[in-house]
């Protein structure tokens, strides 16, 4: 048996267990040595400590000077009851706080446990999404594997920042949206079988199509949770809600409904608003429960009622965000994000030549939110291909992938003057990976005479290279101490340093 046949046999044998294998790999890469480094890296200095005061006060309190050093040394009480002005909703910090409350903050891994868990679940979720979108178990496993071994996803999952939670809830909403779209297509297709039915039966059927939408309600709740982590969830809510109305209108036209344009655009538009908006708004409001039920939070007593005070707080948050122009060495232009031009350094420690570092130029311990270059650059090409291909053929699967990508990426193009960072890309990374898998699968099954085998050979080499590159970069994602020269050979572009 040739090597090719042997590999094919191994593939067929283990594919049924692919979901479990990929999940195990994802969990290992996210949980292994999670408590290292024992330091508040990058914006963890805000979110971990805010999570602790939130869980004790119901709102984010102020910390005393030198609180970072004291926190790392095991002193967790250097805060007071004065409110701190916080510019993100509370949900992400509540999630960070839970493991610390259960297991104690003296265990460093508890600071990041929730993020690692959510990051692992996101890998499982993208496999479910890919399986439903592409109708292929192997494509689903490949999408999960790409997400599992990508450094950007690994670093964000091993760090207690809010963006990983935002990504997960938006991705969960996307899954529910796909389920709703599939159900709607089935319901609308029944139009053909009941076209000769009595008017009353037809009205009942149309009413069921419009209002019986459990997956749409679930999508609204997930979007409310995403917005309860960061306001960027609003972009996904707007994009997904608009998509429901437009796609519903086109489905009505496809299946021959009378007055499809007016009933779809206005009738379904109103129904979608009625179904989604209350669930979305109430879910978001629920994330502020701690602030509402206590009296010490920022702006809590600025108005006669808690409702008016909450509105004032949101106005203050909005003013902060639109006026954020603080220079930062790792700020980046969103036009460069797809190509990973300026990945964010989360942690860097230089270690001089010593017994602990037997290297003449010293050692480095670094954690950089840098993706696997082969995955990111391949995904960027795949997104560009999908944009062109969708504009020509209006393929539904391509449209859904581009919808998720656009919701997470396009709004940032209007804030290029603000101080923003490439690690925000975690919100749309799953959709670029779906685009990459979609294109690779199309090339794999291309039937052009004489080219099919060459494409498969090239893709096989590419996949092996992706795995090797992830192994090569693992030290930069886990923060291992390595000789300086070894760290330097990972910096392929000058802008990565």
C-alpha positions as CSV (number, residue, x, y, z in Angstrom):
1,X,0.0,0.0,0.0
2,X,1.4,3.4,-1.0
3,X,1.9,6.2,1.5
4,X,-1.1,8.1,0.0
5,X,-3.3,5.1,0.5
6,X,-2.1,4.7,4.1
7,X,-2.8,8.3,4.9
8,X,-6.3,8.0,3.3
9,X,-7.0,4.9,5.4
10,X,-5.9,6.7,8.6
11,X,-8.1,9.7,7.6
12,X,-11.2,7.5,7.1
13,X,-10.6,5.7,10.4
14,X,-10.3,8.7,12.6
15,X,-12.7,11.2,10.8
16,X,-15.7,10.0,12.9
17,X,-13.7,11.0,16.0
18,X,-12.5,14.3,14.4
19,X,-14.8,16.5,16.5
20,X,-13.5,15.0,19.8
21,X,-9.8,15.1,18.6
22,X,-10.0,18.8,17.6
23,X,-11.8,19.7,20.8
24,X,-9.1,17.9,22.8
25,X,-6.3,19.8,20.9
26,X,-8.1,23.1,21.4
27,X,-8.5,22.5,25.1
28,X,-4.9,21.5,25.6
29,X,-3.6,24.6,23.7
30,X,-5.8,26.8,25.8
31,X,-5.6,25.3,29.3
32,X,-2.0,24.0,29.5
33,X,0.0,26.0,32.0
34,X,-2.8,28.6,32.0
35,X,-1.5,30.4,35.1
36,X,1.7,31.4,33.5
37,X,2.9,34.1,33.4
38,X,1.9,35.1,37.0
39,X,1.3,38.7,36.0
40,X,-1.5,40.9,34.8
41,X,-0.6,41.0,31.1
42,X,-1.8,43.8,28.8
43,X,-5.4,44.9,29.7
44,X,-5.8,42.2,32.3
45,X,-4.8,44.9,34.7
46,X,-8.3,46.4,34.1
47,X,-10.6,43.4,33.5
48,X,-9.4,41.0,36.2
49,X,-9.4,43.5,39.0
50,X,-12.7,45.0,37.8
51,X,-14.1,41.6,37.8
52,X,-13.1,41.1,41.4
53,X,-14.6,44.4,42.6
54,X,-17.7,43.8,40.5
55,X,-18.3,40.4,42.2
56,X,-17.9,42.0,45.7
57,X,-19.6,45.4,45.2
58,X,-22.0,44.8,42.3
59,X,-20.1,47.5,40.4
60,X,-16.5,48.2,39.6
61,X,-14.6,49.9,42.4
62,X,-11.4,51.9,42.5
63,X,-8.0,50.3,43.2
64,X,-5.3,51.8,45.4
65,X,-1.8,52.6,44.0
66,X,0.5,49.7,43.3
67,X,-2.5,47.4,43.2
68,X,-1.0,45.3,40.3
69,X,2.0,44.3,42.3
70,X,-0.1,43.6,45.4
71,X,-2.5,41.5,43.4
72,X,0.2,39.4,41.9
73,X,1.7,38.9,45.4
74,X,-1.6,37.6,46.7
75,X,-3.2,40.7,48.2
76,X,-6.7,41.1,46.7
77,X,-8.3,43.7,49.0
78,X,-6.6,46.9,47.9
79,X,-9.8,48.5,46.5
80,X,-12.3,50.9,48.0
81,X,-16.0,51.4,47.5
82,X,-15.6,54.5,45.3
83,X,-17.0,53.8,41.8
84,X,-14.6,53.6,38.9
85,X,-15.6,54.8,35.4
86,X,-15.7,51.7,33.2
87,X,-16.4,52.0,29.5
88,X,-17.6,48.4,28.8
89,X,-20.8,46.6,30.0
90,X,-20.4,44.2,32.9
91,X,-21.1,40.7,31.5
92,X,-17.5,39.8,30.4
93,X,-16.2,40.8,33.9
94,X,-18.9,38.7,35.6
95,X,-17.7,35.7,33.6
96,X,-14.1,36.4,34.5
97,X,-15.1,36.7,38.2
98,X,-16.9,33.3,38.5
99,X,-13.9,31.0,38.6
100,X,-12.1,33.3,41.0
101,X,-15.0,33.2,43.4
102,X,-15.2,29.4,43.2
103,X,-11.5,28.5,43.4
104,X,-9.9,31.7,44.8
105,X,-7.9,34.3,43.0
106,X,-4.7,33.0,44.6
107,X,-4.8,30.3,41.9
108,X,-3.5,32.3,38.8
109,X,-5.3,30.0,36.3
110,X,-8.6,31.1,37.7
111,X,-8.0,34.6,36.3
112,X,-8.2,33.2,32.8
113,X,-10.3,30.0,33.2
114,X,-13.5,31.5,31.7
115,X,-11.8,32.9,28.7
116,X,-10.0,29.5,28.0
117,X,-13.3,27.6,28.4
118,X,-15.2,30.0,26.1
119,X,-12.3,29.8,23.6
120,X,-12.6,26.0,23.6
121,X,-16.3,26.1,23.2
122,X,-15.9,28.4,20.2
123,X,-13.9,25.8,18.4
124,X,-16.7,23.3,19.0
125,X,-19.2,25.9,17.8
126,X,-17.4,26.7,14.6
127,X,-17.4,22.9,13.7
128,X,-21.2,22.8,14.2
129,X,-21.5,25.9,12.0
130,X,-19.2,24.5,9.3
131,X,-21.0,21.2,9.3
132,X,-24.4,22.9,8.7
133,X,-23.1,25.4,6.2
134,X,-20.9,23.1,4.1
135,X,-22.7,19.8,4.7
136,X,-19.3,18.1,5.3
137,X,-17.9,16.5,8.4
138,X,-14.3,16.8,7.0
139,X,-14.8,20.5,6.3
140,X,-16.2,21.0,9.8
141,X,-13.2,19.2,11.4
142,X,-10.8,21.3,9.2
143,X,-12.5,24.6,10.3
144,X,-12.2,23.5,13.9
145,X,-8.6,22.5,13.6
146,X,-7.7,25.9,12.0
147,X,-9.4,27.7,14.8
148,X,-7.9,25.4,17.4
149,X,-4.3,25.9,16.4
150,X,-4.4,29.6,15.3
151,X,-2.2,31.7,17.6
152,X,-4.5,34.7,17.7
153,X,-7.4,32.5,19.0
154,X,-5.1,30.8,21.4
155,X,-3.7,34.0,22.9
156,X,-7.1,35.6,23.3
157,X,-8.4,32.5,25.0
158,X,-5.5,32.4,27.4
159,X,-5.9,36.1,28.3
160,X,-8.7,37.7,30.3
161,X,-9.8,40.3,27.9
162,X,-13.4,40.9,26.8
163,X,-13.0,40.3,23.1
164,X,-13.0,36.5,23.3
165,X,-16.4,36.5,25.0
166,X,-17.7,38.9,22.4
167,X,-16.5,36.6,19.7
168,X,-18.2,33.6,21.3
169,X,-21.6,35.1,21.8
170,X,-21.7,36.6,18.3
171,X,-20.7,33.3,16.9
172,X,-23.4,31.6,18.9
173,X,-25.9,34.1,17.5
174,X,-24.6,33.3,14.0
175,X,-25.3,29.6,14.6
176,X,-28.9,30.4,15.8
177,X,-29.3,32.6,12.7
178,X,-28.3,29.8,10.4
179,X,-30.8,27.4,12.2
180,X,-33.5,30.0,11.8
181,X,-32.7,30.5,8.1
182,X,-32.8,26.8,7.5
183,X,-36.2,26.4,9.2
184,X,-37.6,29.4,7.3
185,X,-36.6,27.9,4.0
186,X,-38.4,24.7,4.9
187,X,-41.5,26.6,5.9
188,X,-41.6,28.8,2.8
189,X,-41.1,25.7,0.6
190,X,-44.3,24.3,1.9
191,X,-46.0,27.1,-0.1
192,X,-45.8,24.8,-3.1
193,X,-47.7,22.0,-1.4
194,X,-50.5,24.2,0.0
195,X,-50.9,26.7,-2.9
196,X,-54.4,25.3,-3.5
197,X,-55.4,25.4,0.1
198,X,-58.2,27.4,1.5
199,X,-57.4,31.1,2.3
200,X,-57.7,30.4,6.1
201,X,-55.1,27.6,5.9
202,X,-52.8,29.8,3.9
203,X,-53.1,32.6,6.4
204,X,-52.3,30.1,9.2
205,X,-49.2,28.9,7.3
206,X,-47.9,32.4,6.7
207,X,-48.5,33.4,10.3
208,X,-46.5,30.3,11.4
209,X,-43.7,31.3,9.1
210,X,-43.6,34.9,10.5
211,X,-44.0,34.3,14.2
212,X,-43.0,30.8,15.1
213,X,-39.3,31.5,15.3
214,X,-37.6,30.0,18.4
215,X,-34.1,30.1,16.8
216,X,-34.6,33.8,16.0
217,X,-35.4,34.5,19.6
218,X,-32.3,32.5,20.7
219,X,-30.3,34.6,18.2
220,X,-31.6,37.8,19.8
221,X,-30.6,36.6,23.3
222,X,-27.1,35.7,22.2
223,X,-26.7,39.1,20.5
224,X,-27.9,40.7,23.8
225,X,-25.2,38.8,25.6
226,X,-22.6,39.8,23.0
227,X,-23.5,43.5,23.5
228,X,-23.5,43.0,27.2
229,X,-19.7,42.2,26.8
230,X,-18.8,45.0,24.4
231,X,-20.9,47.5,22.4
232,X,-19.4,45.9,19.3
233,X,-22.2,43.4,19.6
234,X,-24.5,46.1,18.3
235,X,-22.9,45.7,14.9
236,X,-23.7,42.0,14.8
237,X,-27.3,42.7,16.0
238,X,-27.9,45.3,13.2
239,X,-26.3,43.1,10.5
240,X,-28.2,39.9,11.5
241,X,-31.5,41.7,12.0
242,X,-31.3,43.4,8.6
243,X,-30.3,40.1,7.0
244,X,-33.4,38.3,8.3
245,X,-35.7,40.9,6.7
246,X,-33.9,41.0,3.3
247,X,-33.5,37.2,3.1
248,X,-37.1,36.7,4.1
249,X,-38.3,39.0,1.4
250,X,-36.2,37.2,-1.2
251,X,-37.6,33.8,0.0
252,X,-41.1,35.1,-0.5
253,X,-40.3,36.0,-4.0
254,X,-38.6,32.7,-4.7
255,X,-41.6,30.7,-3.5
256,X,-44.2,32.7,-5.3
257,X,-45.9,34.7,-2.5
258,X,-48.2,37.5,-3.6
259,X,-47.1,41.0,-2.6
260,X,-43.7,39.5,-1.6
261,X,-42.0,42.8,-1.6
262,X,-44.3,44.8,0.7
263,X,-45.2,41.8,3.0
264,X,-41.5,40.8,3.2
265,X,-39.9,44.1,3.7
266,X,-42.5,45.7,5.9
267,X,-44.5,42.8,7.3
268,X,-41.5,40.7,8.2
269,X,-39.5,43.7,9.1
270,X,-42.1,44.6,11.8
271,X,-42.3,41.0,12.9
272,X,-38.5,40.7,13.2
273,X,-38.4,43.9,15.2
274,X,-41.1,42.7,17.6
275,X,-39.5,39.2,18.0
276,X,-35.9,40.3,18.4
277,X,-35.8,43.7,19.9
278,X,-37.5,43.0,23.3
279,X,-35.4,39.8,23.8
280,X,-32.2,41.6,22.8
281,X,-32.9,44.7,24.9
282,X,-34.0,42.7,28.0
283,X,-31.0,40.4,27.8
284,X,-28.6,43.4,27.5
285,X,-30.4,45.1,30.4
286,X,-30.0,42.0,32.6
287,X,-26.3,42.2,32.3
288,X,-26.5,45.5,34.3
289,X,-28.3,43.9,37.2
290,X,-25.5,44.4,39.7
291,X,-25.2,48.1,38.9
292,X,-29.0,48.5,39.0
293,X,-29.5,46.7,42.4
294,X,-26.7,48.6,44.2
295,X,-26.3,52.3,44.7
296,X,-22.6,52.9,44.5
297,X,-21.9,52.5,40.8
298,X,-20.7,55.2,38.5
299,X,-23.5,57.6,37.6
300,X,-25.9,55.5,39.7
301,X,-27.3,58.5,41.6
302,X,-26.8,61.1,38.9
303,X,-30.6,61.2,38.1
304,X,-33.8,60.7,40.0
305,X,-34.3,57.1,38.8
306,X,-31.9,54.2,38.0
307,X,-33.2,54.2,34.4
308,X,-32.3,57.8,33.8
309,X,-29.0,57.3,35.5
310,X,-28.2,54.3,33.3
311,X,-28.9,56.4,30.2
312,X,-26.6,59.0,31.5
313,X,-23.9,56.4,32.1
314,X,-24.3,55.2,28.5
315,X,-23.9,58.8,27.3
316,X,-20.6,59.1,29.2
317,X,-19.4,55.7,27.8
318,X,-20.3,56.9,24.2
319,X,-18.4,60.1,24.7
320,X,-15.3,58.2,25.8
321,X,-15.3,55.9,22.9
322,X,-15.8,58.5,20.2
323,X,-13.0,60.7,21.7
324,X,-10.5,57.9,22.3
325,X,-7.3,59.1,20.5
326,X,-4.6,58.1,23.0
327,X,-1.4,57.2,21.1
328,X,-0.2,53.6,21.7
329,X,2.8,51.8,20.2
330,X,0.6,48.8,19.1
331,X,-2.4,50.7,17.8
332,X,-3.1,49.6,14.2
333,X,-5.2,50.6,11.2
334,X,-8.1,48.2,10.5
335,X,-7.1,48.2,6.8
336,X,-4.1,46.1,7.8
337,X,-5.8,43.6,10.1
338,X,-6.6,41.0,7.6
339,X,-2.9,40.8,6.6
340,X,-1.7,40.7,10.2
341,X,0.6,43.7,9.8
342,X,0.8,44.9,13.4
343,X,-0.2,42.1,15.9
344,X,-0.5,43.2,19.5
345,X,2.2,42.4,22.0
346,X,0.5,41.3,25.3
347,X,3.6,40.5,27.3
348,X,7.4,40.8,26.8
349,X,10.1,40.1,29.4
350,X,13.8,40.4,28.5
351,X,16.0,38.1,30.5
352,X,19.8,38.8,30.6
353,X,22.5,36.2,30.2
354,X,22.6,34.2,33.4
355,X,22.3,30.6,34.7
356,X,18.6,30.8,33.9
357,X,19.3,32.0,30.4
358,X,22.5,30.5,28.9
359,X,22.5,32.7,25.8
360,X,25.0,35.4,25.1
361,X,22.3,37.8,23.8
362,X,19.9,37.0,26.6
363,X,16.5,35.5,26.5
364,X,12.9,36.6,25.8
365,X,9.5,35.6,27.2
366,X,6.8,36.9,24.9
367,X,3.1,36.6,24.3
368,X,1.9,38.2,21.1
369,X,-1.6,38.0,19.7
370,X,-0.2,36.8,16.4
371,X,-2.1,34.3,14.3
372,X,-0.6,31.5,12.2
373,X,0.6,33.5,9.1
374,X,-0.4,30.8,6.7
375,X,-3.9,30.7,8.1
376,X,-4.3,34.4,8.2
377,X,-2.9,35.2,4.7
378,X,-4.7,32.3,3.2
379,X,-8.0,33.5,4.9
380,X,-7.4,37.0,3.6
381,X,-7.1,35.7,0.0
382,X,-10.3,33.5,0.6
383,X,-12.3,36.6,1.8
384,X,-11.3,38.5,-1.3
385,X,-12.3,35.6,-3.5
386,X,-15.6,35.3,-1.8
387,X,-16.4,39.0,-2.2
388,X,-15.8,38.8,-6.0
389,X,-17.5,35.4,-6.4
390,X,-20.6,36.4,-4.3
391,X,-21.0,39.6,-6.3
392,X,-21.3,37.4,-9.4
393,X,-23.3,34.4,-8.2
394,X,-25.1,35.4,-5.0
395,X,-24.3,32.1,-3.4
396,X,-26.2,31.7,-0.1
397,X,-23.4,30.1,1.8
398,X,-20.9,32.7,0.7
399,X,-23.3,35.4,1.7
400,X,-23.7,34.1,5.2
401,X,-19.9,33.8,5.7
402,X,-19.4,37.3,4.4
403,X,-22.3,38.6,6.6
404,X,-20.5,37.4,9.8
405,X,-17.2,38.8,8.6
406,X,-18.6,42.2,7.6
407,X,-20.5,42.6,10.9
408,X,-17.2,42.1,12.8
409,X,-14.9,44.0,10.5
410,X,-16.5,46.7,8.4
411,X,-17.7,49.0,11.2
412,X,-14.1,49.5,12.3
413,X,-13.3,51.1,9.0
414,X,-15.3,54.1,10.1
415,X,-13.1,54.5,13.3
416,X,-9.6,54.5,11.7
417,X,-8.9,57.8,13.6
418,X,-9.4,56.1,17.0
419,X,-6.9,54.1,19.0
420,X,-7.8,50.6,18.1
421,X,-5.9,47.3,18.0
422,X,-5.5,44.3,15.8
423,X,-6.6,41.9,18.5
424,X,-10.2,43.1,17.9
425,X,-10.0,40.8,14.9
426,X,-10.9,37.9,17.1
427,X,-14.5,38.9,16.6
428,X,-14.4,38.1,12.8
429,X,-11.7,35.5,12.8
430,X,-14.1,32.5,12.8
431,X,-15.7,33.8,9.6
432,X,-12.4,34.2,7.8
433,X,-11.6,30.6,8.7
434,X,-14.9,29.5,7.3
435,X,-14.1,31.4,4.1
436,X,-10.7,29.6,4.0
437,X,-12.2,26.2,4.4
438,X,-14.9,27.0,1.9
439,X,-12.4,27.9,-0.8
440,X,-10.0,25.0,0.0
441,X,-13.0,22.6,-0.2
442,X,-14.0,24.1,-3.6
443,X,-10.4,23.7,-4.9
444,X,-10.1,20.1,-3.5
445,X,-13.2,19.0,-5.5
446,X,-12.4,21.0,-8.6
447,X,-13.0,18.7,-11.6
448,X,-10.9,20.6,-14.2
449,X,-9.1,17.8,-16.2
450,X,-5.5,17.4,-15.1
451,X,-5.7,20.0,-12.3
452,X,-7.7,18.2,-9.6
453,X,-4.8,16.1,-8.4
454,X,-2.4,19.1,-8.5
455,X,-4.8,21.1,-6.3
456,X,-5.1,18.3,-3.8
457,X,-1.3,17.9,-3.6
458,X,-0.9,21.7,-3.1
459,X,-3.6,21.8,-0.4
460,X,-2.0,18.8,1.4
461,X,1.3,20.6,1.5
462,X,-0.4,23.7,2.7
463,X,-2.2,21.9,5.5
464,X,1.0,20.3,6.7
465,X,2.8,23.6,6.6
466,X,0.0,25.2,8.7
467,X,0.5,22.6,11.4
468,X,4.3,23.0,11.4
469,X,4.1,26.8,11.6
470,X,1.7,26.6,14.6
471,X,4.2,24.3,16.3
472,X,7.0,26.7,15.5
473,X,5.1,29.7,16.9
474,X,3.8,28.0,20.0
475,X,6.5,29.6,22.2
476,X,5.3,33.0,21.2
477,X,1.7,32.2,22.2
478,X,2.4,30.4,25.5
479,X,5.1,32.8,26.7
480,X,7.9,30.3,27.0
481,X,11.4,31.6,27.7
482,X,13.6,31.2,24.7
483,X,16.9,32.7,23.5
484,X,16.5,36.1,22.0
485,X,17.7,34.9,18.6
486,X,14.9,32.3,18.6
487,X,12.3,34.9,19.3
488,X,13.7,37.2,16.6
489,X,13.4,34.6,13.8
490,X,9.6,34.5,14.5
491,X,9.4,38.2,13.6
492,X,9.0,37.9,9.9
493,X,7.9,41.5,9.3
494,X,9.6,44.5,10.9
495,X,6.2,45.7,12.1
496,X,5.8,42.6,14.2
497,X,8.5,43.8,16.6
